[in-house]
Amino acid sequence: MKRSVILFFVALCISCASYKPQIPGYFKNDERLYVNEKAGFTIRIPEEWKVGISPKSAPPAFKTTFKAIQTKSIEALFLGMNDNERAFTRCIVQAYDSTLESYFKSIYEANKNGLSTVRADFYKGKGQELIVWSYSVKISNNELKFVDYIINLQGLKARFSFWTLSGLFNDYQKIFEDIGMSICISDTTADTSIVCNYAFLAKDSVEEQRVIDYATDKKELYFSEEPQDFCEGLNNACLWKVAGPTSVCYLFGSIHFAKPEMYPLKAIIERAFDSSDYLGVEINSNGKDIEQKSKELIREGMYPTGDMLKNHISPELNKKIEDYLTSKAIPASNLSPFRPWCAVLVLQTMQLQALGYSADYGIDRYFLKKAKLKKILELETFEEQKALLLKMDKESYLAYSMKEITSIEPKINGLISAWKCGNIKLLDEILFRDIDNAVPENAAIMDAVFYKRNIKMAEKVSQYLSAGQKCFIVVGAGHLIGKNSVVDLLEKKGYLLEQL
């Protein structure tokens, strides 16, 4: 979601690929060591336990459930039971394009009617996240108590469940915790830090623990580091009112890939939209022939059969890309057919989706759906954005974008928080602080992707105002922030702008 690249390219609302990985897992050596190399974890079943294979060895009451959930993107295993068949463990690994928070909520919502108690403890360490969830369920007049370890591994969600009769739970709790520990201290790969460690599971580690009683008070869950207060004393929006001779226009900064929890928008934004006769967007993603044009563009972004990306970039850059894909458990072959500019688009889309963001919830798409009888104004054309993309078909652009993609995750929470309350100073800092405009390649990209386009956008807004059109204009937030932005250029033209 960096201003310099991502906010522009996702504006096209084109997805080059949708990655749904296969999730192979297997028992190794003595068949007590279960390994899932795709997700990057290992779990050892206690020696005295019988090891099973899903769903054949599952208890009869669970066989149907295992069969039902086993798909190409979900691996469900019945891992084992103790010698008297009174305590059990299972593993579900799922390709899930969302956050750990959303994954947990989806599990909870799907099962809440059958749960008598729910407790979720959240732990974070070494950049990884873990939920330890306990609950009770009545099955065939027996009350079973469960404890689940839910962890985010290599972009996959792994859920380990341990259960026994409620009256026997204390007898097996130590075994459950020991296996849970072994999951959490598994190395993701040989050269990365551990998923989490004992300190983050310790009951007296208060500073690293957030406890959520989700079933009781339905608190909003934010499974991430505690956010800083970026909005102290601020309650604006990324929204400006521009006064013209006979009308006004509103400029609203869009986040093209967003999350459902970013809605509802502030009332002042909705009022500005409702009071306007026109909706202005960069391009109308609902426009005529847009789907066909998008498919044709993607075809242009691919090499002919037999050629591939690595033949057109340096070995050093190719290795960086392959290392990045490996860290995300994505086969390099997923990217190899694409030219540099389209490879950037694919990488950006996958990264944003992995963080739980979707174009389906994008701000501009939200208003296009609401527009109904409003006339749609396009500040640009598909052909103009296509021409710009094709000019970016260079190794230097791909190398530059790789830096953007790999640094987005640590900054995205601050960026969204600042956007929600209109903290323009912080947005400017986050979006620009890593850009060295003294580097010719960087300056050229910024000039093409932003500054030249901002001039054209500002001129269009000026035309709308001169014509007396009352418009609500949604463009990427990066186009409205900082020097030479649309806001800055309109002020230089003599228009009076007010941030709302």
N, C-alpha and C positions, 0 to 999 in steps of 0.2 A: 504494500500500500504506500510505498514511497512515492513522493510527488514526481521525482525525476523520471520514473519509468512506469511503474505498475499502474498508477491511477489513469495513465493514458491508454495503455494497451487493453486493460480490462474494459475500457469504455466501449470497445467494439462488441462486447458481449458475445464473443465467439469462443467456444471451447474446442481446442484441437484434439483433446484426448480425455478419456475418463478412465482412470486406472483402478482396476479392481483386482488386486493380487490374489493368486492362489496361496493357500496357507498350509504347506506340507509340514507334518510333524511325525515323529516316529519314536519307538522305544529302542534304546541303544544298549549294547553289551549284554548285561545280565537281565535286560528287559524290566529293570526297575528305574532306569534313568530315561525320562521322557525328554526329548529335544525338539524344539521348534526353531529351526535356523532362520526362517523368514522373519519371525517376530523377535528372535534373539534371546531366548530364555531356555533354561534347563530346570527340571524339577525331579527330585528323587523320591520315589515312593518308599515308605518304611519297609524294612526287611520282613516284618511279620505280616505285612498286608498282601492280599492277593491282587495281582495286577490284572486289569481287564482291558478290553478293547471295545470301544463304543461302536454300535450299541449292544453287541451280543452279550457282553458280560454284565450289563447294567441290571440293577434290580428290576423285576417285572413291571413295577409301577412307573418306571422311568424310561422303559424301552421305546415306547411310542413317542415320548417327548424328544428323545435323542434323534430318532429318525426324522422327526418333523423339522428340526432346526438345522440338520446337516445339509449344507449347500456348498457351492463352489467358493463362496466368500465367507462361509462360517465353518470352522472345524470344531466339532463337538466330540469330546472323548470322555468315556467313563474310565477314569484312571485306575481306580482300585477300591478295595474294601478291606476292613480288618478281618482277622481270622474267624471271628464269630458272626461276621456279616451284619454288624450293628452300627458301623461307622463307614462313611463313604467319601470319596472325593471325585470331582469331575473338573474338566477344563473346557472352556469355550473361547476360541480365538476368532475374532471377527474383523473383517475389513470394514471400517466404519468411518465415513468421511465427515467427522464432526469432532467436537471437543469431548474430553472425558466427562465434563459436566453434562452435556447433552446425552451422551451414551448412558450415564447413570440414570438420568431422568427417564429415558425411554424404557429402561429395564424396570424402574420403579413403577411408572405409569401402567406398564403392561401387566404387572403382577400385584398391584396394591390391594385389589379386592380380596386376595387370598392371604394377605399378610396380617398378622396380629400385632407385631411390633417391628419397628425399623430403627436402625441407628447407623449413621455413616460418619466415620472419622476420616479426615483428609490429611494426607502427609505429602510434603514436597521436599525433594532433595536431589542435588546433582542435575537439576533441570528436568527431572522426571516427576510424575505424579502417581499417587496411589490412593485408592479408597478402600477402607476396610469396613464392610457392611454386614450387620448381623440382623437376623429376623427369624420369626417362627411361622410355620405353615402347618395346617391340619390336613393330613392325607389319610384316608381310610380310618378315621377316628383316632389316629395317632398324631401327636404333636411332634413335629421335627424342628430342630433348631439348626439354622444355617449360619455360617460365616463365610463371606465372599471376599476375596482379594481381587480388586479390579485395577488394572495397571495399563498405562499407555506405553506400548513398546513398538518402536520403529514404524509409527503410524498405524499400528494395529491395536485393537483393544483386547486384552487377555483377561478372562474372568475365571478364577479358580473358586469352586464351591466345595465346602466341607460340611457334612451334615450327619446328625445322629438323632436319636430320640432325645427330647428335651431333658428328661431325667438323667440321661447319661452324658450330657454335653460336657459337664465339668471334668469327667473322667478322660475325655479325649481332647480337651481344649489345648493342652500343652503340645500334643502331637500336631494339631491343626496349626498352632502358632509356629512351630518349628518348620513345617513345610512352607508356611507363608513366608517365613524369614528366608528360606532357601530360594524362593521365587524372587524376592526383592533384592537379594544380593547377587543375583546372576549377572554376569557381564553381558552387555548387549552385543559387543564384539570384542575381539582381543585387544583393541587399541582405544576403547572408550571407557568412560568412567562407569561405575556401578549404577544400577537403576536407583537403588536407595540403600540405606544401611540401617544398622540396628538403632542408631540414634533417633531416626525418624519414626521408628516403631515403638520406642520406649514409652511407657505410659507416663513417665515423669518428664517427658520432653515437651513441656507445655508450649514453649515458644514456637515449636515447629508443628503444632497440632491445632486444627480447627474442627470443632465438633458441631455437626448439624443434625438436629432432630427434624428431618425432612417430613416425616409423616404427620407430626403434631402441628407445627406452625408454618409449614410450607415456605420457609425462608428462601429468598433468592440465593442460589448457590453460585459462587464464583470460584471455581477450582483453579486458582492461579495465585501468584504471589499477591500479598496484600497491596492494593493499588495506593499510590500516593494521592494526596489531595491536590489534583491539578485545577480544581475549580473553586478554591476558596475565594469567596467574594465575587464570583462570576456566575451569571445565569443567562448568558446570551446564547445565540445559536450561530452557526456558520452561515448567517443570512444577512444580506444587505438590502436596504431600500434605496433605490436610485430615483431621484426626482427629475422629471423632464419638464418641458414647457407646458404640456397639457395632460400628462399622465405619469404613472410611476411604473417601474419594473422592480422585481425582486430577484436577487441573485442568491442562489442557494448552493453551497458546496456539497457535492455528492460523494458518497463512498460507494463505488461501483460494485464491490463485493462486500456483503454485509451479513449480519446474523439476525434471526427473528427477534432476539431479545433487545435489539436496537429500536424496536417499535413498542408503543406508539411514539411518534415524533411529537415535539412540543407543540402546544396549541397555537402559538404565534406563527409557526411554520404552516400549519394546516389553514389558518385564517388567511395568510398571504396567498396561498394557492387558491383557496375558494374564491377570493375576491378578484382573481385575475381572469382575463378572457382568453389568454393564450398560454400554452406551455412550450417553453423553449428547451431543447436538449442538444447535445453535441451532434448525435445522429439518432434518428428514430429507429430503435431496434424492432419495432412492430411494423415498420414500413413495408411497402410493396416490394416483393422480390428480395427482401433482405436475407432470408434463409438461403435462397439459391446463390446469391452473391457471396455469402459467407462460405458456402461449400466450395465455390470456385476459388475463393481466396486461399483456402486451406490447401487445395490441390496445387496452387501456385507455390505454396510454402514447402512443398515436398520435392525431393530430388527424384530424377528418373530411376527406374528400377536398376539396381546394381551400383548406384552411387550412394554415398552417405555422408553425414556431417563430419566425421573425423577426417575425411579426405580434404576438407576445406579449412581446417583450423590447425593450430600448432599442437604438437604432442603434449605440451605443458597444459594448455587450456583443456584439451580433451581429457587429460588425467584428472584435472580439477572437477570437471563435470561428472566423470565416472565415479570419482570418490564421493561426490555429493549424492548422486543417485544411489550408490551402495549404502550410504548412511541412512537413506530413506527407504531401503529395501525395494527399490525400483529398478528393474532390469534396464541396462543401458540401451538395449534394443528398442525400448519405448520412445527414445528420443532420436535415434540414429537416422530416421528417414527425413528429418526436417532441416530446412535451411536455417541459418542463424536467427533471423527475425522470428520465424515461427517456433523455433526451439525455445526462444525466450518466452513467447506466449504460452507454450505448453508448460514450461517450468513454473511460471508465475501462477497459472491456473491451479496446478497440482499443489503448490505451496500454500496458496490461500485456502484451497479446499481442505488440506490437511489441518489447517488451523481453525476449521469450522466455518469459514466464510463462503458464501455462495452468491453468484450473480442473480439467482432467483429472488434474493432479498435486497438487491441493490437499490439505492435510493432513487435513481433515475427510472428504473423499471417499476418501482412502486408508484411513482407519479404518472407514468405512461398508462398503467392499468387504471388509474383513477381519472384520467383526463376526460373520458367519455365524449361530451360534446365540445370540449375545448379544441381549438385549432392548434395543431402541432407545428412549431417552427424549428427548423434545423439550422444550427449555427455552422455546421460543416456538412460535407457530403461523404458518403461511403467511399467514393472514388478518391477524395482528397486524403482520407485516412489510409486508404490502401496504398496510394502513391508514397506516402510518408513511410509506411512499413517497408516497402520494397527498397527505399533508399537506405534503410537501416540494415541491409543484408551484408553485414561486415563482421569480421572476427572481433574488432575493437568494441562493437556494440554488445556482442554476446559476452565478452570478458567483463565489460562494465556492468552489465545486468546481473551477472553471477554474484558480484559483490552485493548488489542490492537485494537479491533473493535470499542469500545466506544471512543477511543482517536484519531481515524484516521482523522475525519473531520476537526478539527482545524489546522491540520498540512499539509493537502494534497496540499493546494495552494502553500505553501513554498517549498514542496518537488518537485512538478512539475516544478516550476520556477527554482529551483536549478538544476534540471535535464536538462532543456532546454539549459542552458549555461555552463554545466559541472562544476558547483560549488561543487567540491568533498568534500571540507572541511565542507560545510554546509550540504550536503547529509549525510555525516558520523555522524554529530551531530544530525540531525533529526531522522535518522534511529536507532541510538544507545543510545540516551541520557536517555531514560526511562528504559533501560534494566539493571537490577542488576544481574551481572554474579556471584555474591557471593551467590545467591540463587541457591541451587543444581538443582531444576527443570528447572530454566532458562538456566543454563549452559548446562544441558543435552540436552535441546531442540535446543539451538544454535549449539551445537556440531553435533547433528544428522542432522539438517535441513541445516546447512551451512558448517561448517568447514570440515567435512568428505567429503561432496560432492565437496567442492572447491578443495580439494586435487586431487580427481579423474578428475575433469574438467581440472585442470592445467596440469595433466599428458596427457590427450587427446590432448590438444593444443600443447604440446611439441612433441607428436607423429606426429601430422599433419605437424609441421614445419620441423621435421627431415626427413619426407617423401617428402618434397618439395611441399606440397600442399598449394596453396594460398587460404585462407579461410576468409570468413566474418562470425563471430560467434556472435550469439545473445543469451544472457542469462539474467536472471533477474538482474536488476541494482545492487541489494544488494550483488550479488556474486562478484562484481568488486570493491567494496568500502571497505576501511579500512584494518585493520590488518587481516592477514590470508585469505585475499580475493584471487581470481584467479590472479589478477594483482600483488599482494604482493608476492604470491608464485612463479610466473614466474620470477619476479625480483630476488628472492633469488636463483633461478636456474641459474642465470647469463644472462638471456635474457635482451635486451635493449628495454624498452617500452617508447613510447611517446604518451602523451595525445594530441589528435587533436582538 
